Amino acid sequence: MSGDGVDLSAITGKVEGDAGVVHGARLIAFTEAVMGDDEQALRREREALRAVLTPEAFVDACGVIAAFNVVDRIADATGIPLDPMLYAASGDIRQDLGLGRFRSAANTPGAA
C-alpha cells in the first residue's frame, strides 16, 4: 500500500469500495458488525473476512479493532483530551470525518 492513496471518507460511508485499502470494504463491514449487536451479521462478516485474509491477517484485524475500541473507550470515559501536537496535525482529517460531532470531542477545548 505504500505510496497509494487511501480515502478515509470510506469509514463515514461517503464512498463505496475498498477506498485504496486491500479488502477495505470487507474490513469496514466486519468492524461495523463487531461494534453492532446483530449476531448474524457478525457471523456473516467474520466468515467473509476470513475467506479473503490469511489467518494471521485476520487475527491482526481483530486485534486492531479490539485495541482501538478499548483505548478509545478508556480515553472517552476519563476525559483525556487530544494532545496539542496531534490536535494540530489532525485538523483536516477530523474535519473531513466530522469527528467534532462526537460527544468526546468536548474533552479537547476548541476541538468541537
DSSP file with accessible surface (Angstrom, degrees, kcal/mol):
  #  RESIDUE AA STRUCTURE BP1 BP2  ACC     N-H-->O    O-->H-N    N-H-->O    O-->H-N    TCO  KAPPA ALPHA  PHI   PSI    X-CA   Y-CA   Z-CA
    1    1 A M    >         0   0  133      0, 0.0     3,-2.3     0, 0.0     0, 0.0   0.000 360.0 360.0 360.0 -11.1    0.0    0.0    0.0
    2    2 A S  T 3   +     0   0  123      1,-0.3     3,-0.1     3,-0.0     0, 0.0  -0.235 360.0   9.7 -55.1 127.4    3.0    2.3    0.3
    3    3 A G  T 3  S+     0   0   83      1,-0.3    -1,-0.3     0, 0.0     2,-0.2   0.292 101.2 119.6  86.9 -11.4    2.6    5.4   -1.9
    4    4 A D    <   -     0   0  111     -3,-2.3    -1,-0.3    16,-0.1     2,-0.2  -0.590  67.3-111.4 -87.2 151.1   -1.1    4.6   -2.7
    5    5 A G        -     0   0   64     -2,-0.2     2,-0.4    -3,-0.1    -1,-0.1  -0.552  26.1-158.4 -80.8 144.2   -3.8    7.0   -1.8
    6    6 A V        -     0   0   60     -2,-0.2     2,-0.9    15,-0.0    14,-0.2  -0.988  10.6-143.1-123.1 131.3   -6.3    6.0    0.9
    7    7 A D    >   -     0   0   72     12,-2.3     3,-1.8    -2,-0.4     4,-0.2  -0.801  13.3-172.7 -97.6  98.0   -9.8    7.6    1.1
    8    8 A L  G >  S+     0   0   82     -2,-0.9     3,-1.8     1,-0.3     4,-0.3   0.720  75.4  78.4 -64.7 -19.3  -10.6    7.9    4.8
    9    9 A S  G > >S+     0   0   26      1,-0.3     5,-1.5     2,-0.2     3,-1.4   0.665  72.6  82.7 -67.5  -8.1  -14.1    9.1    4.0
   10   10 A A  G X 5S+     0   0    8     -3,-1.8     3,-1.2     1,-0.3    -1,-0.3   0.845  82.7  60.9 -61.5 -29.5  -14.9    5.4    3.4
   11   11 A I  G < 5S+     0   0   98     -3,-1.8    -1,-0.3     1,-0.3    -2,-0.2   0.684 102.1  51.4 -74.9 -13.0  -15.3    5.0    7.1
   12   12 A T  G < 5S-     0   0   46     -3,-1.4    -1,-0.3    -4,-0.3    -2,-0.2   0.448 116.3-113.9 -96.5  -2.6  -18.2    7.5    7.1
   13   13 A G  T < 5S+     0   0   57     -3,-1.2    -3,-0.2    -4,-0.4    -2,-0.1   0.547  82.6 123.4  82.6   8.2  -20.0    5.7    4.3
   14   14 A K  S   <S+     0   0  146     -5,-1.5     2,-0.3     1,-0.0    -4,-0.2   0.705  74.2  33.9 -76.0 -21.1  -19.4    8.5    1.8
   15   15 A V  S    S-     0   0   48     -6,-0.5     2,-0.3    -8,-0.1    -2,-0.2  -0.951  74.9-140.7-130.4 154.9  -17.6    6.3   -0.7
   16   16 A E        +     0   0  188     -2,-0.3     3,-0.4     2,-0.0     2,-0.2  -0.727  59.1  39.1-109.2 163.6  -18.1    2.6   -1.6
   17   17 A G  S    S-     0   0   43     -2,-0.3    -2,-0.1     1,-0.2     0, 0.0  -0.564 108.5 -42.3  99.0-162.5  -15.5    0.1   -2.4
   18   18 A D    >   -     0   0   74     -2,-0.2     3,-2.1     6,-0.2    -1,-0.2   0.561  61.1-142.0 -86.4  -9.8  -12.1   -0.6   -0.8
   19   19 A A  T 3  S-     0   0   20     -3,-0.4   -12,-2.3     1,-0.3    -9,-0.1   0.773  72.1 -51.7  56.6  27.9  -11.1    3.1   -0.6
   20   20 A G  T 3  S+     0   0   43      1,-0.3     2,-0.5   -14,-0.2    -1,-0.3   0.520 117.1 109.0  89.9   4.0   -7.5    2.2   -1.5
   21   21 A V  S X  S-     0   0   45     -3,-2.1     3,-2.7   -14,-0.1     4,-0.3  -0.954  79.4-108.9-115.8 129.6   -7.1   -0.5    1.1
   22   22 A V  T 3  S-     0   0  109     -2,-0.5     5,-0.1     1,-0.3     0, 0.0  -0.383 106.6  -2.2 -57.4 124.1   -6.9   -4.1    0.1
   23   23 A H  T 3> S+     0   0   60     -2,-0.1     4,-2.6     3,-0.1    -1,-0.3   0.735  91.4 149.8  62.3  26.4  -10.2   -5.7    1.2
   24   24 A G  H <>  +     0   0    6     -3,-2.7     4,-2.5     1,-0.2     5,-0.2   0.897  66.5  49.5 -57.3 -45.1  -11.1   -2.3    2.7
   25   25 A A  H  > S+     0   0   41     -4,-0.3     4,-2.5     1,-0.2    -1,-0.2   0.911 112.5  48.6 -63.4 -39.5  -14.9   -2.7    2.2
   26   26 A R  H  > S+     0   0   88      2,-0.2     4,-2.3     1,-0.2    -2,-0.2   0.904 110.7  50.8 -66.4 -40.7  -14.8   -6.1    3.9
   27   27 A L  H  X S+     0   0   44     -4,-2.6     4,-2.5     2,-0.2    -2,-0.2   0.912 111.5  47.9 -63.8 -41.0  -12.7   -4.7    6.8
   28   28 A I  H  X S+     0   0   42     -4,-2.5     4,-2.7     2,-0.2     5,-0.2   0.932 111.1  50.5 -65.9 -44.2  -15.2   -1.9    7.3
   29   29 A A  H  X S+     0   0   23     -4,-2.5     4,-2.1     1,-0.2    -2,-0.2   0.911 112.2  47.5 -60.8 -40.3  -18.2   -4.3    7.2
   30   30 A F  H  X S+     0   0    7     -4,-2.3     4,-2.8     2,-0.2    -1,-0.2   0.934 111.2  50.6 -66.9 -44.0  -16.5   -6.6    9.7
   31   31 A T  H  X S+     0   0   53     -4,-2.5     4,-2.3     1,-0.2    -2,-0.2   0.928 110.6  49.2 -60.0 -44.3  -15.7   -3.7   12.0
   32   32 A E  H  X S+     0   0  122     -4,-2.7     4,-1.0     1,-0.2    -1,-0.2   0.899 111.5  49.8 -62.6 -38.1  -19.3   -2.4   11.9
   33   33 A A  H  < S+     0   0   11     -4,-2.1     3,-0.4    -5,-0.2     5,-0.3   0.907 109.6  51.0 -67.2 -40.3  -20.5   -5.9   12.7
   34   34 A V  H  < S+     0   0   55     -4,-2.8    -2,-0.2     1,-0.2    -1,-0.2   0.914 114.0  44.2 -61.5 -42.2  -18.2   -6.2   15.6
   35   35 A M  H  < S+     0   0   88     -4,-2.3    -1,-0.2    -5,-0.2    -2,-0.2   0.630 108.6  73.3 -80.4 -12.0  -19.4   -2.9   17.0
   36   36 A G  S  < S-     0   0   45     -4,-1.0    -3,-0.1    -3,-0.4    -4,-0.0  -0.065  81.8-122.2 -89.5-166.5  -23.0   -3.7   16.4
   37   37 A D  S    S+     0   0  153     -2,-0.0     2,-0.9     5,-0.0    -4,-0.1   0.165  72.4 110.3-126.5  18.4  -25.5   -6.0   18.1
   38   38 A D     >  -     0   0   82     -5,-0.3     4,-2.3     1,-0.2     5,-0.2  -0.831  45.0-170.0 -99.7 102.6  -26.5   -8.3   15.2
   39   39 A E  H  > S+     0   0  115     -2,-0.9     4,-2.5     1,-0.2     5,-0.2   0.856  86.1  52.9 -61.9 -36.9  -25.0  -11.7   15.8
   40   40 A Q  H  > S+     0   0  136      2,-0.2     4,-2.6     1,-0.2    -1,-0.2   0.917 109.4  48.6 -66.0 -41.7  -26.0  -13.0   12.4
   41   41 A A  H  > S+     0   0   13      2,-0.2     4,-3.0     1,-0.2     5,-0.3   0.910 110.7  52.0 -63.7 -40.4  -24.2  -10.0   10.7
   42   42 A L  H  X S+     0   0   27     -4,-2.3     4,-2.5    -9,-0.2     5,-0.2   0.941 111.4  45.8 -62.5 -45.8  -21.2  -10.6   12.9
   43   43 A R  H  X S+     0   0  125     -4,-2.5     4,-2.3     2,-0.2     5,-0.2   0.936 114.9  48.2 -61.2 -45.3  -21.0  -14.3   11.9
   44   44 A R  H  X S+     0   0  143     -4,-2.6     4,-2.2     1,-0.2    -2,-0.2   0.940 115.5  42.9 -61.7 -48.0  -21.5  -13.5    8.2
   45   45 A E  H  X S+     0   0   26     -4,-3.0     4,-2.4     2,-0.2     5,-0.2   0.862 111.5  55.2 -71.0 -33.7  -18.9  -10.7    8.1
   46   46 A R  H  X S+     0   0   76     -4,-2.5     4,-2.6    -5,-0.3    -1,-0.2   0.952 111.9  43.2 -61.5 -48.6  -16.4  -12.8   10.2
   47   47 A E  H  X S+     0   0  106     -4,-2.3     4,-1.5    -5,-0.2    -2,-0.2   0.891 112.9  52.6 -66.6 -38.2  -16.6  -15.6    7.7
   48   48 A A  H  X S+     0   0   27     -4,-2.2     4,-0.6    -5,-0.2    -1,-0.2   0.907 112.7  44.5 -64.2 -41.0  -16.5  -13.3    4.7
   49   49 A L  H >X S+     0   0    0     -4,-2.4     4,-1.5     1,-0.2     3,-1.3   0.922 110.2  54.0 -70.7 -40.8  -13.3  -11.6    6.0
   50   50 A R  H 3< S+     0   0  131     -4,-2.6    -1,-0.2     1,-0.3    -2,-0.2   0.816 102.0  61.2 -62.2 -27.2  -11.7  -14.9    7.0
   51   51 A A  H 3< S+     0   0   84     -4,-1.5    -1,-0.3     1,-0.2    -2,-0.2   0.743 113.2  34.1 -71.2 -22.5  -12.3  -16.0    3.4
   52   52 A V  H << S+     0   0   63     -3,-1.3     2,-0.3    -4,-0.6    -2,-0.2   0.564 111.5  64.3-111.0 -11.3  -10.1  -13.2    2.0
   53   53 A L  S  < S-     0   0   35     -4,-1.5   -30,-0.0     1,-0.0     0, 0.0  -0.810  82.5-110.1-111.1 156.8   -7.4  -12.8    4.6
   54   54 A T     >  -     0   0   78     -2,-0.3     4,-2.5     1,-0.1     5,-0.2  -0.389  40.0-106.8 -69.9 159.5   -4.7  -15.1    5.9
   55   55 A P  H  > S+     0   0   96      0, 0.0     4,-2.3     0, 0.0     5,-0.2   0.903 122.3  51.2 -56.5 -38.5   -5.3  -16.4    9.4
   56   56 A E  H  > S+     0   0  129      1,-0.2     4,-2.3     2,-0.2     5,-0.1   0.909 110.0  47.9 -65.3 -42.7   -2.5  -14.1   10.7
   57   57 A A  H  > S+     0   0   33      2,-0.2     4,-2.5     1,-0.2    -1,-0.2   0.876 109.9  53.3 -67.3 -35.6   -4.0  -11.0    9.0
   58   58 A F  H  X S+     0   0   24     -4,-2.5     4,-2.4     2,-0.2    -2,-0.2   0.937 109.6  47.6 -63.9 -45.2   -7.5  -11.9   10.3
   59   59 A V  H  X S+     0   0   95     -4,-2.3     4,-2.6     1,-0.2    -2,-0.2   0.915 111.4  51.7 -62.6 -41.0   -6.1  -12.0   13.9
   60   60 A D  H  X S+     0   0  109     -4,-2.3     4,-2.4     2,-0.2    -1,-0.2   0.922 109.0  49.9 -60.9 -44.8   -4.3   -8.7   13.3
   61   61 A A  H  X S+     0   0   16     -4,-2.5     4,-2.3     1,-0.2    -2,-0.2   0.927 111.8  48.4 -60.7 -44.0   -7.5   -7.1   12.1
   62   62 A C  H  X S+     0   0   42     -4,-2.4     4,-2.6     1,-0.2    -1,-0.2   0.905 110.9  51.5 -62.3 -41.0   -9.4   -8.4   15.2
   63   63 A G  H  X S+     0   0   39     -4,-2.6     4,-2.8     2,-0.2     5,-0.2   0.893 108.8  49.8 -63.9 -41.1   -6.6   -7.1   17.4
   64   64 A V  H  X S+     0   0  100     -4,-2.4     4,-2.7     2,-0.2     5,-0.3   0.935 112.3  47.8 -64.2 -44.7   -6.7   -3.6   15.9
   65   65 A I  H  X S+     0   0   20     -4,-2.3     4,-2.4     1,-0.2    -2,-0.2   0.947 115.5  44.8 -60.8 -48.0  -10.5   -3.4   16.3
   66   66 A A  H  X S+     0   0   60     -4,-2.6     4,-2.5     2,-0.2     5,-0.2   0.930 114.5  47.8 -63.7 -45.4  -10.3   -4.6   19.9
   67   67 A A  H  X S+     0   0   51     -4,-2.8     4,-2.6     1,-0.2     5,-0.3   0.931 113.6  46.6 -64.5 -45.6   -7.3   -2.4   20.9
   68   68 A F  H  X S+     0   0  139     -4,-2.7     4,-2.8    -5,-0.2     5,-0.3   0.936 111.9  52.3 -62.4 -43.1   -8.9    0.7   19.4
   69   69 A N  H  X S+     0   0   44     -4,-2.4     4,-2.1    -5,-0.3    -2,-0.2   0.943 114.5  40.5 -59.6 -48.1  -12.2    0.0   21.0
   70   70 A V  H  X S+     0   0   78     -4,-2.5     4,-2.3     2,-0.2     5,-0.2   0.934 117.7  46.3 -70.5 -43.8  -10.8   -0.4   24.5
   71   71 A V  H  X S+     0   0   95     -4,-2.6     4,-2.6    -5,-0.2     5,-0.2   0.931 114.0  49.1 -65.3 -42.6   -8.3    2.5   24.3
   72   72 A D  H  X S+     0   0   57     -4,-2.8     4,-2.6    -5,-0.3     5,-0.2   0.922 111.8  48.7 -63.2 -42.8  -10.9    4.8   22.8
   73   73 A R  H  X S+     0   0  148     -4,-2.1     4,-2.7    -5,-0.3    -1,-0.2   0.905 111.6  49.3 -66.1 -39.5  -13.5    3.9   25.5
   74   74 A I  H  X S+     0   0   95     -4,-2.3     4,-2.1     2,-0.2     6,-0.3   0.943 112.2  48.1 -64.8 -45.5  -10.9    4.5   28.3
   75   75 A A  H  X>S+     0   0   25     -4,-2.6     5,-2.0    -5,-0.2     4,-0.9   0.928 114.7  45.8 -61.2 -44.3   -9.9    7.9   26.8
   76   76 A D  H ><5S+     0   0   62     -4,-2.6     3,-0.5     1,-0.2    -2,-0.2   0.927 112.6  50.1 -63.8 -44.7  -13.5    8.9   26.5
   77   77 A A  H 3<5S+     0   0   89     -4,-2.7    -1,-0.2     1,-0.2    -2,-0.2   0.844 116.2  41.2 -65.8 -32.3  -14.5    7.7   30.0
   78   78 A T  H 3<5S-     0   0   93     -4,-2.1    -1,-0.2    -5,-0.2    -2,-0.2   0.533 109.2-121.0 -94.6  -6.2  -11.7    9.5   31.6
   79   79 A G  T <<5 +     0   0   27     -4,-0.9    -3,-0.2    -3,-0.5    -4,-0.1   0.759  43.0 177.0  76.3  25.5  -12.0   12.7   29.6
   80   80 A I      < -     0   0   97     -5,-2.0    -1,-0.2    -6,-0.3    27,-0.1  -0.464  21.7-137.9 -65.4 123.9   -8.5   12.5   28.2
   81   81 A P        -     0   0   68      0, 0.0     2,-0.3     0, 0.0    27,-0.2  -0.425  24.8 -95.8 -79.5 159.0   -8.0   15.4   25.7
   82   82 A L        -     0   0   54     23,-0.1    29,-0.0    -2,-0.1     5,-0.0  -0.560  50.2-109.2 -68.1 132.2   -6.3   15.1   22.4
   83   83 A D     >  -     0   0   82     -2,-0.3     4,-2.8     1,-0.1     5,-0.2  -0.300  26.0-112.0 -67.8 153.1   -2.7   16.2   22.9
   84   84 A P  H  > S+     0   0  110      0, 0.0     4,-2.5     0, 0.0     5,-0.2   0.854 114.0  51.7 -56.2 -40.1   -1.8   19.6   21.3
   85   85 A M  H  > S+     0   0  155      2,-0.2     4,-2.1     1,-0.2     5,-0.1   0.948 114.9  41.5 -65.0 -46.3    0.6   18.1   18.7
   86   86 A L  H  > S+     0   0   83      2,-0.2     4,-1.6     1,-0.2    -1,-0.2   0.894 112.9  55.3 -68.1 -37.6   -1.9   15.5   17.4
   87   87 A Y  H  < S+     0   0   69     -4,-2.8     4,-0.4     1,-0.2     3,-0.3   0.945 111.3  44.0 -58.7 -47.3   -4.7   18.2   17.6
   88   88 A A  H >< S+     0   0   82     -4,-2.5     3,-0.6     1,-0.2    -2,-0.2   0.891 116.7  46.1 -65.9 -39.4   -2.7   20.5   15.3
   89   89 A A  H 3< S+     0   0   83     -4,-2.1    -1,-0.2     1,-0.2     4,-0.2   0.685 112.9  48.7 -79.2 -17.4   -1.7   17.7   12.9
   90   90 A S  T 3X S+     0   0   17     -4,-1.6     4,-3.0    -3,-0.3     5,-0.3   0.335  72.6 109.9-109.4  10.0   -5.1   16.1   12.6
   91   91 A G  H <> S+     0   0   23     -3,-0.6     4,-2.4    -4,-0.4     5,-0.2   0.895  81.1  45.7 -53.9 -49.1   -7.3   19.2   11.9
   92   92 A D  H  > S+     0   0  124      1,-0.2     4,-2.9     2,-0.2    -1,-0.2   0.920 115.7  46.2 -63.1 -43.7   -8.1   18.3    8.2
   93   93 A I  H  > S+     0   0   81      2,-0.2     4,-2.4    -4,-0.2     6,-0.2   0.930 112.0  50.6 -66.4 -44.3   -8.8   14.7    9.0
   94   94 A R  H  X>S+     0   0   44     -4,-3.0     5,-2.3     1,-0.2     4,-0.6   0.916 114.4  45.1 -60.1 -40.2  -11.0   15.5   12.0
   95   95 A Q  H ><5S+     0   0  153     -4,-2.4     3,-0.9    -5,-0.3    -2,-0.2   0.942 112.0  50.6 -68.8 -47.6  -13.0   18.0    9.9
   96   96 A D  H 3<5S+     0   0  105     -4,-2.9    -1,-0.2     1,-0.3    -2,-0.2   0.863 116.5  41.7 -58.3 -37.4  -13.3   15.7    6.8
   97   97 A L  H 3<5S-     0   0   15     -4,-2.4    -1,-0.3    -5,-0.2    -2,-0.2   0.504 107.2-125.6 -90.5  -4.3  -14.6   12.8    9.0
   98   98 A G  T X<5 +     0   0   28     -3,-0.9     3,-1.7    -4,-0.6    -3,-0.2   0.855  51.5 157.5  66.0  35.7  -16.8   15.1   11.1
   99   99 A L  G > < +     0   0   65     -5,-2.3     3,-1.7     1,-0.3     6,-0.2   0.742  59.4  74.8 -68.8 -19.6  -15.3   13.9   14.4
  100  100 A G  G 3  S+     0   0   34     -6,-0.4    -1,-0.3     1,-0.3     5,-0.1   0.687  81.9  71.5 -65.3 -15.1  -16.4   17.0   16.2
  101  101 A R  G <  S+     0   0  161     -3,-1.7    -1,-0.3    11,-0.1     2,-0.3   0.667  79.1  93.4 -75.8 -14.1  -19.9   15.6   16.2
  102  102 A F  S X  S-     0   0   96     -3,-1.7     3,-2.1    -4,-0.2     4,-0.4  -0.583  82.4-126.8 -84.2 141.9  -19.0   13.0   18.8
  103  103 A R  G >  S+     0   0  230      1,-0.3     3,-1.8    -2,-0.3     4,-0.2   0.835 106.4  65.0 -54.9 -34.5  -19.5   13.8   22.5
  104  104 A S  G >  S+     0   0   39      1,-0.3     3,-2.0     2,-0.2    -1,-0.3   0.697  81.7  78.2 -67.5 -16.0  -15.9   13.0   23.3
  105  105 A A  G X  S+     0   0   15     -3,-2.1     3,-1.7     1,-0.3     6,-0.4   0.808  80.8  70.0 -61.9 -24.2  -14.7   15.9   21.2
  106  106 A A  G <  S+     0   0   79     -3,-1.8    -1,-0.3    -4,-0.4    -2,-0.2   0.684  81.7  73.8 -66.4 -16.3  -15.7   18.1   24.1
  107  107 A N  G <  S+     0   0   49     -3,-2.0    -1,-0.3    -4,-0.2    -2,-0.2   0.704  92.3  59.6 -69.2 -19.8  -12.8   16.7   26.0
  108  108 A T  S X  S-     0   0   18     -3,-1.7     3,-2.4    -4,-0.3     4,-0.4  -0.928  93.4-127.4-112.2 106.9  -10.4   18.8   23.9
  109  109 A P  T 3  S+     0   0  117      0, 0.0    -2,-0.1     0, 0.0    -3,-0.1  -0.261  94.5  13.2 -54.2 131.6  -11.1   22.5   24.2
  110  110 A G  T 3  S+     0   0   66     -4,-0.1    -4,-0.1     1,-0.1    -5,-0.0   0.392 100.1 103.0  83.8  -2.8  -11.6   24.0   20.8
  111  111 A A    <         0   0   14     -3,-2.4    -5,-0.1    -6,-0.4    -6,-0.1   0.746 360.0 360.0 -83.8 -24.5  -11.9   20.7   19.1
  112  112 A A              0   0  103     -4,-0.4   -12,-0.1    -7,-0.2   -11,-0.1   0.103 360.0 360.0 -73.7 360.0  -15.7   20.6   18.6
